[in-house]
Structures are given as C-alpha cells and as structure tokens.
Amino acid sequence: MGLQCYEILVKSPNSTMQRKTLSYLLLVIIGTVSITLAISALTSQLNSKFWVMNSKPDSTSSVKTLDSTVKNPITKQADKEINTGYIFDHLIEEMIKRDYHTLPIGECMGKIGSMMIGARYVGGTLELMPERCIMDLTGLDCVTFFENTLNISRTAKIKQYEITQNPNSITFRDILDQIEYTRYRGGNMDGYTSRLHYTSEWILDNVKKGVVKDVTKELGGKPFPVNIGFMSANPQYYPQLVAEPTLVRKIKGIENEINAQKHWYIPNAQVKDIESKLQTGDIIAIATNKSGLDYSHTGMIIKNAKGMALFIHASSAKKRVYLDKRISTYLSESSTSIGISVLRPQDPNQESEEVIENPDSE
C-alpha cells in the first residue's frame, strides 16, 4: 500500500503538498516497521524465558541450560539466575522422585553428582564484589561442584522426613544456608576474608563443624607439610585484594595460622592400595607441589559396580563435569599432584541424635 501511494505521488505533477505528503508517508512506514521489529524481538525474548521456567527435561537426559553469553551484563546475570533456578528445581524433583534423599549421605552425593555430569566448567563464579553467598549452577569449577553436591545432599538429609509430607519443603534458601555454613569460617559470612579460600582450611573448619571427617590419617596418611602463601604473595591476581590492599595483611595472618596446623595426605604411590577403602561421596583434595599452594584440585569418589573408585570432578581440561578414570590412575598422569586427602561427609542429623541420646554429656 505504501509503495502504491509513492508511485502515484511520483507520477503526478510535482507540488509542495505532494512532496510533504510523500515525506510523511515514508516516516509512517519506517516507524511502523521499527515498532514491529522491536515487538518481535521482545516477544522472542519473553518466550525464551518462559521456556526455561516451565519446561522440564526428560529424567534420563542431562540438565541443559540456555546460552547466557550476551553483551549486557545485567541480562547475563538474570539468565544465570533463571537457569540456576531451573536446574535446581530439576535436581530436587529428580532426587525426590528417585528417593535419593533416603540414602546415606555419601550415596546421596554420588547420585546428585552424577546428575551434574556434562555441566560446563566455569571458573571464578564466586568472585563477586562485594562478597555475597551465591549458588550458580550454570557453570561449576572443581570446588563449587563438590560444594553444591555436598550441600544439596546435606539439606536433603536434614529435611528427609519433611519431604515425605511435603515434596516442596526444600527451598533455594535452605541450600544457600548450608552453603554459607560450609563455605565460610565458622559458618558465618563476614566479607571476603571470611571465605575458606584454601582447601586445607576448608578441611580444618568443616571437620570442626562436623560436616566431614578427615579419614586421611586412618587410611595410612602421612604428615603433609603445608606451607601456603600464594594469595598474600600475589594479591594482583585477586580483584578484592587489589581493591582493598589492607586485606592482604589479614590474609597473611590466616595463612600463618593454617601453616601451624597439622595436615595429612596419602602419597600417590599409596593411593592404589587404599582405593578399596574409599566410599562413594568421599571428597578428594589433590595435594600439589606448586609453591605457596596446598591443593590444586578437588572432586569426589564414585564406586562403580566393579568396586573401582572413579574420580568425578569439574574438569578444566574437559570443560565440563566428568566421570573420570580410577583416582590412582588419574594421579599418575599429573606431574604436579603428590597425593590426596580424603574427607568423608557426615550425616547432619547425627550430632543432634547424639545430643538427644546423651543430654547430660558435655
């Protein structure tokens, strides 16, 4: 229609009125097209978000997420939050459907961890300013993989009996509470330096809180001469320390305290001999010979049908959560790994049960 009007005006005798009318019509056409394109783009975006929130993948398929690689950081963060909520709902739904929450906590961790196989590897997801406790399931590194698996399982055990009455009793806030309890010194977030940055301190703090038991020594482990100092010696790699240099001295003090504690590890050469004693859900911290560091990688054990202790981890090399080979074989292929520490998850209900059974105990 617009083209026909244009042809009529062009073929008619020239006049000022006709030229004005032509200009007006062209502006109307251009405006209409622009509005139509904008509405189409907005509709497409809304439909995409609706799909994320309402669709459910087949229970036998891997959890999938939308591509959140966009130019606008606000939109990117919103997509991460939407996807994390979607993945969280899927994990909890599948866990309850398959009664994983009724299993011992280690077995529950094995099942939850297996559901994350294929999730993409993304580093640095916790490095936010200011410090805040988050759970990002759209991308996992070696720490957040075992950490999220552990805390989803801990929450499932804490609410095991509530779940039988109400399948919706586990909330996102419940998991975040457990993450804060295990991620921060003493279970309380109080800024960047309250986070347990070094795995050796994570072990000490969470053994003290009863979250895990360090079974390394009883498996034949030897003293591990931890001598950390990488963070205080290299603050340029940490945006928070660059932004607030006064924190470096505090980090140095924390490092000195960690170095003064006793630590244990099982040397590479002995790991094959103790593989049969490892259990599904055991958290594995891989000790390193790199200067200033204690551990270079973390993951978990899954025992297969043949009893082999397989290593499941978020792999930077594979770019995803990956069920790898036997832990002894994995270690033999790393030039910087010198051994492992083994942390066995504890049922969070166990301590309260002991208190009830022994009310007069100190």
Secondary structure, 3 states (H helix, E strand, C coil): CHHHHHHHHHHCCCCHHHHHHHHHHHHHHHHHHHHHHHHHHHHHHHHHHHHHHHCCCCCCCCCCCCCCCCCCHHHHHHHHHHHHHHHHHHHHHHHHHCCHHHCCHHHHHHHHHHHCCCCEECCCCCCCCCCCCCCCCCCECHHHHHHHHHHHHHHHHHCHHHHHHCCCCCCHHHHHHHHHHHHEHHHCCCCHHHECCCHHHHHHHHHHCCCEEECCCCCCCEECCCCCCHHHHCHHHCHHHHHCCCHHHHHHHHHHHHHCCCCEEEEHHHHHHHHHHCCCCCEEEEEECCCCCCEEEEEEEEECCCCCEEEEEEECCCCEEEEEEEHHHHHHCCCCEEEEEEEEECCCCHHHHHHHHCCCCC
